[in-house]
Amino acid sequence: MEQKQADNKRMREIKGAVCLALAVFLLLCLISYHPYDPVPFVKFVAPDIQKIHNVTGIVGSYLAGWLINLFGISAFFLPLILLFCAFQYFFRAEFKLSKSNLSGIVLFAVSFAGLMTAIVKTATVHGVKLKVGGSIGAAAVQILLGYFNIAGTYILLILILIVSLILMIEVSLITAAGNISQSSWSIFQRIKARISALISLAISKMKVESKPEPIIEDKEVVPKKAKIKKVEQTHFDFSKADGKFQLPPFTLLTESQQKDTRIKRDHLITNSRILEKKLADFGVEGRVVEVTPGPVITMYELEPAPGVKINKITNLSDDLALALMAPSIRIIAPIPGKSVIGIEIPNLKRDQVFLKDVLDNDSFTNSSLRLPIALGVDFVGTPVIADLTKMPHLLIAGTTGSGKSVALNAMICSILFKALPDDVKFLMVDPKRLELSSYEGIPHLMHPVVVDPKKASQVLRWTVEEMERRYRIISDLGVKSIDSYNELLLKNPKGKAAARELDRIENDDSFGASTDKHSQQINHVRLPYIVVIIDELADLMMVASRDVEESLTRLAQMARAAGIHLIIATQRPSVDVITGLIKANFPTRISFQVSSKIDSRTIIDQPGAELLLGSGDMLFIPPGTSKLARIHGAYVSDDEIARIVDFIKIQAQPAYDASIENFALEAAQDKQNEEDFDVKYDEAVALVGELGQASISLVQRYMKIGYNRAARMIEQMEREGIVGPSDGAKPRKVLIRKLPP
């Protein structure tokens, strides 16, 4: 079988080679045809009959003469047909010339020769007039004219030509015509797009010297640097020491390299034309009207052609990313306030955004924000500074490696650069024991960094109690918020009026034990902001989901006016971690890169976060709006954090609030007591007193409970002096008497 297949393959190759050689030979014969060459059986008087002009010799002159005299120009189709046969023999194992193919070839030669004769009739070659359709074409036309006249002759010849094509190629002409028209239209669109791109590029190069390119919106704003006095640093009073407290200088941060993006102008123009071409390949017509470059991504504003549906473009994000060799593409359809569609394409080379780029400018140093947190820069490079008091709480989500923890450190550092320890206090919860441990020992901390999830739940409950205590203090002074409360205290430098009010609060019995528990806090003249930072919410929800959810919900609903604000981060934005209650009370949210559209909808109520680039790339929902803002987070290294923390720790030591630890211990003891108390214990005591004897088996039998439970009841009776100790096999002595009825 294999030998037969090998023989067939060799035979096909031989046939292909023969057809190829004959095609080349016939083509040379016909190209070098000369009417003065000798041709057998053709009478023609030539001035130089002995000279052969054909390059293939006398054989070639004979063949060329016969074919040209018989078929005219149609003879040139014979080498083309042989080339087609050679190709088929070489590359198609099943190719075989059928009778219909041969019939089609003959009919094509005759009909085409006839059409050439009817249209052109004769042509002059080397001074000799020859029949364009040859003798066969002339004879066919002469016969048809006698029966069908001119019109009928043309119709019949065209019909025969079409039939011959169908017989030759064995393909439907309608299908072939459709494929040809579709290919032609696609080629036309590509040529059109290419010509438009070349014209636009040429125009832009002509105008670049006279005025700025209109299509590029160079919005890369270099923020005005603040004049920082390195020698005469401003000092502030610090109540915990007799000296002065100095805010950290920006020189502790790493200096960023100067970036120049103007060299990208021609590259951006070329990319915009490539984008138009790729969209045209997918059947979407439009033009890029504006390009806005940024440090990480470039925004291309596309104006679609009339009649193009928006969802047709939004569904092409993956196809465009593949065509443009980009990791991901985010499409904003449409851009709010504009009649264009935004297409965000990552830059080939990503610029690093440092924390110093965001903080060392007038927008941060001269701002009046109470709790400024540095988020990063927007897509054009402008620093983004948010006020935590306006949020008033922040929920952050993102996968591992997306830049979530780095952004959290940048937010903490930005507060440390602006706020004194008397103004802001931190409660940090770090179940992972990695990210927030660097801040251990700074004077801004109210309590050491909490790493135990169970204790974190108790700290959150203390924060709720602190919130309620603050509301009692604030409302009793007749104000509504912590800002008004502190301003009222500042109006009286000696604090006499405040002291009278605070003493009255302490002596008011209506506040009960809760007020006494926090009497030390009430004696403070000024109430600082409290920022609660939780690095991993999922760990807390696994241990005490109900208590944590309840505390977070109450704080998110009520803690704003009391000056308590939450920053919560998680790498699992699932519904069992970010519950409906938590999500509803955290309108300000940040999503870094997530793994799926479902996680994106969980955190920001819409897809898009799965298309982020990671390493600090985020989507931010500002307070009071649902419009997403794309921000590139600021990078702060561990060395920078260590320098900032060391600078602060040298000046002051932390003064931890003892009430937090006491509250946690009391809560743990109360919980243990609740677990130890048995609801049937009193019934067991009454049973022992009535029977006058006590044993584990007796309590177990009469009360129908388990052995371990009965044993715990007897041991507790022994501790309380109700029964005596065990004396081997003897029963325990009952030390109480039966109560009278």
C-alpha positions in Angstrom: 0.0 0.0 0.0 2.8 2.4 1.0 4.7 1.4 -2.2 1.7 2.3 -4.3 1.3 5.6 -2.7 5.0 6.4 -3.3 4.6 5.5 -6.9 1.6 7.7 -7.3 3.4 10.6 -5.7 6.4 10.2 -8.1 4.1 10.0 -11.1 2.3 13.2 -10.0 5.6 15.0 -9.6 6.7 13.9 -13.1 3.4 15.1 -14.6 3.8 18.4 -12.7 7.3 18.9 -14.0 6.3 18.1 -17.6 3.4 20.6 -17.4 5.6 23.3 -15.9 8.3 22.8 -18.6 5.7 22.9 -21.4 4.1 26.0 -19.9 7.4 27.9 -19.8 8.3 26.7 -23.3 5.0 27.7 -24.8 5.1 31.1 -23.0 8.5 31.8 -24.5 7.3 30.7 -27.9 4.3 33.0 -27.9 6.1 36.0 -26.4 8.9 35.8 -29.1 6.5 35.1 -32.0 7.4 36.9 -35.2 5.2 36.8 -38.3 8.3 36.4 -40.6 9.3 33.1 -39.0 8.6 30.0 -41.2 5.4 28.1 -40.4 4.5 24.9 -42.2 1.3 24.8 -44.2 1.0 28.6 -43.8 1.6 30.6 -47.0 3.2 33.9 -46.2 5.8 35.9 -48.2 8.6 37.1 -45.8 11.5 39.3 -46.8 13.9 37.2 -44.7 12.5 33.7 -44.7 15.8 32.1 -43.6 16.2 33.9 -40.3 14.5 32.5 -37.2 13.4 35.2 -34.7 11.8 33.0 -32.1 14.0 32.3 -29.0 13.0 28.7 -28.9 14.2 27.9 -32.4 12.4 26.5 -35.3 10.2 24.2 -33.2 9.1 27.2 -31.2 8.4 29.2 -34.3 6.3 26.4 -35.7 4.2 26.1 -32.5 3.8 29.8 -32.1 2.8 30.2 -35.7 0.2 27.5 -35.6 -1.3 28.7 -32.3 -1.4 32.4 -33.2 -2.9 31.7 -36.6 -5.5 29.3 -35.1 -6.5 31.0 -31.9 -4.9 34.5 -31.9 -4.5 36.0 -28.4 -6.4 33.1 -26.9 -3.3 31.0 -27.4 -1.7 32.7 -24.4 -4.2 30.9 -22.1 -2.6 27.5 -22.9 0.6 28.1 -20.9 -1.5 29.5 -18.0 -3.6 26.3 -18.0 -0.5 24.2 -18.0 0.9 26.2 -15.0 -2.4 25.5 -13.2 -2.1 21.8 -13.9 1.5 21.7 -12.7 0.5 23.4 -9.4 -2.3 20.9 -8.9 -0.1 17.9 -9.6 2.5 19.1 -7.1 0.2 20.0 -4.2 -3.0 18.0 -4.7 -3.0 14.3 -4.6 -6.5 13.8 -6.0 -6.2 16.1 -9.0 -7.2 14.7 -12.3 -8.2 16.3 -15.6 -11.8 15.3 -16.5 -13.6 15.4 -19.8 -15.6 18.4 -18.6 -12.4 20.2 -17.8 -11.1 19.5 -21.3 -14.4 20.5 -22.9 -14.3 23.8 -20.9 -10.8 24.5 -22.1 -11.8 24.0 -25.8 -15.0 26.1 -25.5 -13.2 28.9 -23.7 -10.5 29.1 -26.4 -13.1 29.2 -29.2 -15.5 31.7 -27.4 -12.7 34.0 -26.3 -11.2 34.0 -29.9 -14.6 34.8 -31.3 -15.1 37.7 -28.9 -11.7 39.1 -29.7 -12.5 38.9 -33.4 -15.9 40.5 -33.0 -14.4 43.4 -30.9 -10.9 44.1 -32.3 -10.7 42.0 -35.5 -7.1 42.7 -36.5 -3.8 43.9 -34.9 -0.5 44.9 -36.5 2.6 43.0 -35.4 6.0 43.9 -36.9 4.2 45.6 -39.8 1.9 42.7 -40.6 -1.8 42.6 -39.9 -2.9 39.5 -38.0 -6.3 38.3 -36.9 -6.7 38.8 -33.2 -9.0 35.8 -32.8 -7.1 33.7 -35.3 -8.7 31.6 -38.0 -11.0 29.7 -35.6 -12.3 33.0 -34.1 -12.9 34.5 -37.5 -14.7 31.4 -38.7 -16.9 31.2 -35.6 -17.9 34.8 -35.9 -18.7 34.5 -39.6 -20.9 31.5 -39.0 -22.8 33.1 -36.0 -23.3 36.4 -37.8 -25.1 34.6 -40.6 -27.6 33.2 -38.2 -27.8 35.6 -35.1 -26.5 39.0 -36.4 -24.3 41.2 -34.2 -26.4 41.3 -31.0 -27.1 37.6 -31.0 -23.5 36.8 -31.7 -22.3 38.7 -28.7 -24.9 37.1 -26.4 -24.1 33.6 -27.6 -20.3 34.0 -27.3 -20.6 35.4 -23.7 -22.9 32.5 -22.8 -20.4 30.0 -24.1 -17.6 31.8 -22.3 -19.5 31.5 -18.9 -20.3 27.9 -19.5 -16.7 27.1 -20.3 -15.5 28.8 -17.1 -18.0 26.7 -15.0 -16.7 23.5 -16.7 -13.1 24.4 -16.2 -12.9 25.5 -12.6 -15.9 23.5 -11.3 -16.9 26.3 -8.9 -20.1 28.3 -8.6 -19.5 31.6 -10.3 -21.9 33.4 -7.8 -19.8 32.1 -4.9 -16.6 33.0 -6.6 -17.9 36.5 -7.4 -19.0 37.0 -3.8 -15.6 36.0 -2.5 -13.9 38.2 -5.0 -16.1 41.2 -4.1 -15.6 40.7 -0.4 -11.8 40.5 -0.7 -11.8 43.5 -3.0 -13.8 45.5 -0.5 -11.5 44.5 2.4 -8.4 45.5 0.3 -10.0 48.8 -0.5 -10.7 49.5 3.1 -7.2 48.7 4.1 -5.8 50.9 1.3 -8.2 53.7 2.4 -7.2 53.5 6.0 -3.5 53.4 5.1 -3.8 56.4 2.8 -5.7 58.3 5.5 -3.0 57.5 8.1 -0.2 58.6 5.7 -2.1 61.8 4.9 -2.8 62.6 8.5 0.8 61.8 9.5 2.1 64.0 6.6 -0.2 66.9 7.7 0.9 66.6 11.3 4.6 66.6 10.3 4.0 69.8 8.2 2.2 71.5 11.1 4.4 70.4 14.0 6.9 73.3 13.5 4.3 76.0 13.2 1.9 75.0 16.0 1.2 72.1 18.5 -0.4 69.0 17.1 -4.1 69.3 17.7 -4.7 65.6 18.2 -2.3 65.2 21.1 -3.5 66.7 24.4 -0.3 67.1 26.3 -1.8 67.2 29.8 1.2 65.9 31.7 1.2 68.5 34.4 4.3 68.9 36.5 3.0 70.0 39.9 4.5 73.1 41.3 7.1 72.2 43.9 6.5 73.5 47.4 9.3 75.6 48.8 10.5 73.4 51.7 12.8 74.9 54.2 15.3 72.3 55.1 16.9 74.4 57.9 14.0 76.3 59.4 11.4 73.6 59.7 8.1 74.6 61.3 7.7 73.2 64.8 4.5 72.3 66.7 3.7 71.8 70.3 3.6 68.2 71.5 1.7 67.7 74.7 3.4 64.5 75.7 6.8 66.2 76.0 8.2 69.6 76.8 9.9 70.0 73.4 8.7 70.6 69.9 7.4 68.0 67.5 8.6 68.3 63.9 6.7 66.8 60.9 8.8 64.6 58.7 10.4 66.4 55.7 10.0 65.2 52.1 13.7 64.6 51.9 13.1 61.3 53.6 11.4 60.1 50.4 13.2 58.8 47.3 13.7 61.4 44.5 12.0 60.4 41.2 13.7 60.8 37.9 12.7 63.5 35.5 10.5 62.2 32.7 10.2 63.6 29.2 7.2 62.5 27.2 7.3 64.9 24.3 9.4 62.5 22.2 6.3 60.3 22.1 4.3 62.6 19.9 4.9 60.9 16.5 4.6 57.5 18.2 1.2 58.5 19.6 -0.1 59.8 16.2 1.0 56.5 14.5 -0.7 54.5 17.2 -3.9 56.4 16.7 -3.9 55.5 13.0 -3.1 51.9 13.8 -6.1 51.9 16.2 -8.4 53.3 13.5 -7.1 50.6 11.1 -7.7 47.8 13.5 -11.2 49.0 14.2 -11.9 49.2 10.5 -10.7 45.6 10.2 -13.6 44.7 12.6 -16.1 46.7 10.6 -16.1 49.8 13.0 -15.5 53.1 11.2 -14.4 56.1 13.3 -11.5 58.5 13.8 -9.3 59.3 16.8 -9.9 63.0 17.6 -7.8 63.4 20.7 -4.9 61.5 22.4 -4.0 62.1 26.1 -0.7 60.4 27.2 -0.1 59.5 30.8 2.6 57.8 32.9 1.1 54.3 32.6 -1.7 54.4 30.0 -2.7 56.6 27.0 -6.3 57.6 26.4 -7.4 57.6 22.8 -10.7 59.4 22.2 -12.6 57.8 19.3 -15.4 59.5 17.5 -17.4 56.7 15.8 -19.0 57.1 12.4 -22.7 57.7 12.2 -24.7 54.5 12.7 -22.0 52.7 14.7 -23.5 51.1 17.9 -21.5 51.6 21.1 -21.8 48.0 22.3 -20.2 46.9 19.0 -17.1 48.7 20.1 -17.2 47.7 23.8 -17.2 44.0 22.8 -13.9 44.4 20.9 -11.7 45.0 24.0 -10.1 41.5 23.8 -9.8 41.6 20.0 -8.1 45.0 20.1 -5.7 43.9 22.9 -4.7 41.0 20.7 -4.3 43.1 17.6 -2.3 45.9 19.4 -0.3 43.4 21.4 -1.4 45.0 24.7 -1.9 43.1 28.0 -5.4 44.5 28.3 -7.5 47.4 27.0 -10.3 49.2 28.9 -13.0 50.9 26.9 -15.1 53.8 28.4 -18.3 54.1 26.3 -19.0 57.0 26.3 -16.7 59.4 28.2 -19.0 61.4 30.5 -19.7 64.8 29.1 -18.3 64.0 25.6 -19.7 62.4 22.5 -16.6 60.2 22.1 -15.5 56.8 23.3 -12.4 56.4 25.5 -9.9 53.6 24.8 -7.2 53.2 27.4 -4.1 51.4 26.0 -1.1 50.6 28.3 2.1 52.3 27.4 5.0 50.1 26.2 7.2 51.6 28.9 5.5 52.3 32.2 6.7 55.2 34.3 7.1 54.7 38.1 5.0 56.9 40.3 6.8 57.7 43.6 5.1 59.0 46.7 7.3 62.1 46.6 5.8 63.0 43.2 2.4 63.1 44.9 3.2 64.8 48.2 5.9 67.3 47.3 3.7 69.9 45.6 1.4 72.7 46.5 -1.8 70.6 46.2 -0.7 68.7 49.3 1.4 71.1 51.4 -1.0 74.0 51.0 -4.2 72.0 51.3 -6.7 72.5 54.1 -7.6 68.9 54.2 -7.9 67.5 57.7 -6.9 63.9 56.9 -5.3 64.0 53.4 -4.5 60.6 51.9 -2.3 60.3 48.8 -3.8 57.9 46.2 -1.4 58.5 43.3 -1.8 60.3 40.0 -4.6 60.2 37.4 -4.2 58.9 33.9 -2.6 62.2 32.8 -0.1 62.5 35.7 -1.9 64.9 38.0 -1.6 64.1 41.7 -4.8 62.9 43.4 -5.2 63.8 47.1 -8.4 62.8 48.9 -9.8 63.8 52.2 -10.6 60.8 54.5 -13.1 63.0 56.5 -15.2 63.5 53.4 -15.3 59.9 52.4 -15.7 59.1 55.4 -14.6 55.5 55.2 -12.7 53.6 52.5 -13.0 50.0 51.3 -10.1 48.6 49.3 -9.9 45.2 47.4 -7.4 43.6 45.1 -5.5 40.4 44.5 -2.1 39.5 45.8 0.5 41.6 44.0 -1.9 44.2 42.7 -0.4 47.0 44.9 -3.0 47.1 47.6 -0.6 47.0 50.6 1.7 49.6 49.0 -1.2 51.9 48.5 -2.2 51.4 52.2 1.3 52.4 53.3 1.2 55.4 51.1 -2.1 56.6 52.7 -0.6 56.1 56.2 2.6 58.0 55.3 0.7 60.9 53.8 -1.2 61.3 57.1 2.0 61.1 59.0 3.5 63.9 56.9 0.5 66.2 57.7 -0.9 65.4 61.1 0.5 65.6 64.7 0.1 62.8 67.2 -2.4 65.0 69.1 -4.5 65.4 66.0 -4.7 61.8 64.7 -4.5 58.4 66.4 -4.3 55.1 64.7 -5.8 51.7 65.5 -4.1 49.2 63.2 -5.2 45.6 62.7 -2.8 43.3 60.8 -3.7 39.6 61.0 -1.0 38.9 58.4 1.6 40.3 60.8 3.6 41.7 57.8 2.4 45.0 56.4 1.6 47.3 59.4 4.3 46.0 61.9 6.6 48.7 60.5 4.6 51.4 62.3 5.0 49.8 65.8 6.1 52.3 68.3 5.1 55.6 66.6 3.3 58.1 68.9 0.2 58.2 66.7 -0.8 54.7 67.9 -3.5 54.3 70.5 -2.7 50.6 71.0 0.1 48.3 69.7 -0.6 46.8 66.2 -3.3 44.1 66.7 -2.4 40.8 65.1 -4.8 38.4 66.8 -8.2 38.3 64.9 -10.1 37.5 68.1 -8.6 40.5 69.9 -9.3 42.6 66.8 -13.0 41.9 67.2 -12.8 43.2 70.8 -10.9 46.3 69.7 -13.6 47.1 67.2 -16.2 46.7 70.0 -14.2 49.2 72.1 -14.2 51.6 69.1 -18.0 51.4 69.0 -18.1 52.2 72.8 -15.6 55.1 72.2 -17.9 56.4 69.4 -20.9 56.4 71.8 -18.8 58.1 74.5 -17.7 60.8 72.1 -21.3 61.4 71.0 -22.3 62.0 74.6 -19.5 64.5 75.2 -20.2 66.3 71.9 -23.9 66.5 72.3 -23.6 67.7 75.9 -21.6 70.7 74.8 -24.3 71.5 72.3 -22.4 70.8 69.1 -22.8 68.2 66.4 -19.4 67.1 65.3 -15.9 66.6 66.5 -14.7 69.6 64.5 -17.1 72.0 66.1 -16.3 70.5 69.5 -12.5 71.1 69.1 -13.1 74.6 67.7 -15.3 75.4 70.8 -12.4 74.3 73.1 -9.9 76.4 71.1 -12.0 79.6 71.7 -11.1 79.3 75.4 -7.4 78.8 75.8 -7.6 78.1 79.5 -10.3 75.5 79.0 -12.4 76.6 82.1 -15.7 76.3 80.4 -14.8 72.9 79.0 -13.6 71.7 82.3 -16.9 72.6 84.0 -18.8 70.8 81.3 -16.6 67.7 81.5 -16.9 67.6 85.3 -20.6 67.7 85.0 -20.5 64.8 82.6 -18.3 62.7 84.9 -20.7 63.3 87.9 -23.8 62.5 85.8 -25.1 59.1 87.0 -27.1 58.6 83.8 -24.0 57.6 82.0 -23.4 54.6 84.3 -20.4 52.4 84.2 -19.6 53.2 80.5 -18.7 56.8 81.4 -16.6 55.7 84.4 -14.8 53.2 82.2 -13.6 55.9 79.9 -13.2 58.7 82.4 -9.5 59.2 81.4 -10.6 59.9 77.8 -13.2 62.4 79.0 -10.5 64.4 80.8 -8.8 65.1 77.5 -9.1 68.7 76.4 -9.0 67.9 72.7 -10.4 64.8 70.9 -8.2 63.6 68.1 -9.3 61.8 64.9 -9.2 58.0 65.1 -8.3 56.1 61.9 -8.9 52.4 62.1 -6.9 50.5 59.6 -7.6 46.8 58.8 -5.2 45.2 56.4 -7.1 41.9 55.8 -10.8 41.8 56.5 -11.2 38.2 55.4 -9.2 36.9 58.3 -11.4 38.7 60.8 -14.6 37.5 59.1 -13.4 33.9 59.3 -13.0 34.1 63.1 -15.9 36.3 64.3 -17.9 37.4 61.2 -21.0 38.3 63.1 -19.3 40.6 65.7 -17.0 42.2 63.1 -19.8 42.9 60.7 -22.0 44.4 63.5 -19.1 46.6 64.7 -18.1 47.8 61.2 -21.7 48.5 60.2 -22.3 50.6 63.3 -19.0 52.5 62.9 -19.7 53.1 59.2 -23.2 54.4 59.8 -22.5 56.7 62.8 -18.7 57.3 63.4 -18.2 60.2 61.0 -19.3 63.0 63.3 -17.3 61.4 66.2 -14.1 61.7 64.2 -13.6 57.9 63.7 -12.8 56.8 60.2 -12.2 53.3 58.7 -9.8 52.1 56.0 -10.4 48.4 55.3 -8.5 46.3 52.8 -9.1 42.7 51.6 -7.7 40.5 48.9 -11.0 38.5 48.7 -13.8 40.7 47.4 -16.4 37.9 47.7 -19.9 38.3 49.1 -19.0 36.4 52.3 -16.3 38.9 53.2 -17.8 42.1 51.7 -21.3 41.5 52.9 -24.3 43.6 51.8 -24.3 45.6 55.1 -20.6 46.4 54.9 -20.8 47.4 51.2 -23.9 49.6 51.6 -22.1 51.6 54.3 -18.8 52.1 52.4 -19.8 54.2 49.3 -16.1 55.2 48.7 -14.3 52.2 47.4 -11.0 51.4 45.6 -10.5 48.3 43.4 -7.1 47.1 42.3 -6.7 44.3 39.8 -9.1 41.4 40.6 -9.3 38.0 39.0 -12.8 38.1 37.5 -15.7 40.3 36.5 -17.7 38.9 39.4 -15.2 40.3 41.9 -15.1 43.6 40.1 -18.9 43.9 40.4 -18.7 43.0 44.0 -16.4 45.9 44.9 -17.3 48.6 42.4 -20.7 47.4 41.1 -19.4 47.1 37.5 -16.8 45.2 35.4 -13.4 46.7 34.6 -11.2 46.0 37.5 -10.2 42.6 36.0 -8.6 44.6 33.1 -6.3 46.6 35.3 -2.5 46.3 34.9 -1.6 45.6 38.5 1.3 47.2 40.5 -0.8 50.0 41.8 -3.3 50.5 38.9 -6.7 51.1 40.5 -10.3 52.2 39.9 -11.6 54.8 42.5 -15.2 55.6 43.3 -15.0 59.2 44.7 -17.4 60.2 47.5 -20.7 61.5 46.3 -20.6 60.0 42.8 -20.6 56.6 41.1 -18.2 57.7 38.2 -15.0 55.7 38.2 -11.6 57.4 38.2 -8.5 55.5 37.0 -5.6 56.2 39.3 -2.0 54.9 39.3 -1.0 54.4 42.9 2.1 56.0 44.5 5.0 53.6 45.4 6.6 53.9 48.8 9.4 51.5 49.6 10.2 49.7 52.9 13.3 51.9 53.3 11.3 55.1 53.0 8.7 53.8 55.6 11.6 52.9 57.9 13.1 56.4 57.6 9.8 58.1 58.3 9.0 55.9 61.3 12.5 56.4 62.8 12.2 60.2 62.3 8.9 60.2 64.3 9.9 57.7 67.0 13.0 59.6 67.9 10.9 62.6 68.9 8.3 60.9 71.1 7.1 57.6 72.5 3.6 56.2 72.1 1.1 56.8 74.9 -1.2 53.8 74.6 -4.8 54.0 75.8 -5.1 51.6 78.7 -8.9 51.4 78.4 -8.6 49.4 75.2 -6.6 46.7 76.8 -8.9 46.7 79.9 -11.9 46.5 77.7 -10.4 43.5 75.8 -9.6 41.7 79.0 -13.1 42.3 80.5 -14.7 41.2 77.2 -12.6 38.0 77.2 -13.5 37.3 80.8 -17.2 38.0 80.2 -17.1 35.6 77.3 -15.4 32.9 79.4 -18.0 33.3 82.1 -20.8 33.0 79.6 -19.3 29.8 78.3 -18.8 28.4 81.8 -22.3 29.2 83.1 -24.9 26.3 82.5 -28.5 27.2 82.4 -29.4 24.0 84.3 -26.9 24.6 87.0 -29.5 26.0 89.5 -31.7 23.0 88.8 -28.8 20.7 89.6 -28.1 22.5 92.9 -31.7 22.1 93.9 -31.6 18.4 93.1 -28.6 17.8 95.2 -30.0 19.7 98.2 -33.3 17.8 98.0 -31.7 14.3 97.7 -29.0 15.0 100.2 -26.4 13.3 98.1 -24.2 14.3 95.1 -22.4 12.4 92.4 -21.8 12.8 88.7 -23.9 9.7 87.9 -26.8 10.9 90.0 -26.9 14.3 88.3 -26.5 12.7 84.9 -29.3 10.2 85.5 -31.9 12.5 87.0 -31.3 15.5 84.6 -30.7 13.3 81.5 -27.5 15.1 80.5 -24.1 14.0 79.3 -21.3 12.9 81.6 -19.0 15.9 80.8 -21.7 18.4 81.5 -22.6 16.7 84.8 -19.0 16.6 85.8 -18.6 20.3 85.2 -21.6 21.0 87.4 -20.3 18.9 90.3 -16.8 20.6 90.1 -18.5 24.0 90.2 -20.6 23.0 93.2 -17.3 22.0 94.9 -15.7 25.4 94.2 -18.8 27.2 95.6 -18.9 25.1 98.8 -22.1 23.3 98.0 -20.7 19.8 98.1 -17.5 18.4 99.6 -14.5 17.0 97.9 -14.4 13.5 96.4 -13.4 10.7 98.8 -12.6 7.7 96.7 -15.6 5.4 96.4 -17.6 7.2 99.1 -20.3 9.7 98.0 -19.6 13.4 98.2 -20.9 15.2 101.3 -23.7 17.7 100.7 -22.9 20.9 102.7 -26.3 22.7 102.2 -29.6 21.9 103.6 -32.9 21.5 101.8 -34.7 24.7 101.6 -38.2 24.7 103.2 -41.1 24.7 100.8 
